[in-house]
Amino acid sequence: MKRASYRHIGGAVISDHGVIPLRRARDLISFYASESSDRRAAGDTRIAQVCADRALDLSKALEGAERWRRAAGWCVPDAADDHRAPAREA
């Protein structure tokens, strides 16, 4: 059974290697999408699909983490990654 490469738990994006800040998750989505496109253009459809699947898994995890953070009161979901930032607007 296939498990998602990335998931969200309690407002955090999780990989097999730990928590990923939301900004970094967005960068990785762009990277995987670009790699997928490049690999497909080079005729390597298997790797292109792996990259596309990882981008999709990560996008879903990011969306879920952002939704959770907004529900928890974070006006700017990325601010939760910076522990010095206030959680809510005054």
Buried (B, 14 or more C-beta within 10 A) or exposed (E): EEEBBBBBEEBBBBBEEEBBBBEEBBEBBEBBBEBBEEBBEEEBEEBBEBBBBBBBBBBBBBEBBBEBBEEEEBEBBBBBBEEEEEEEEE
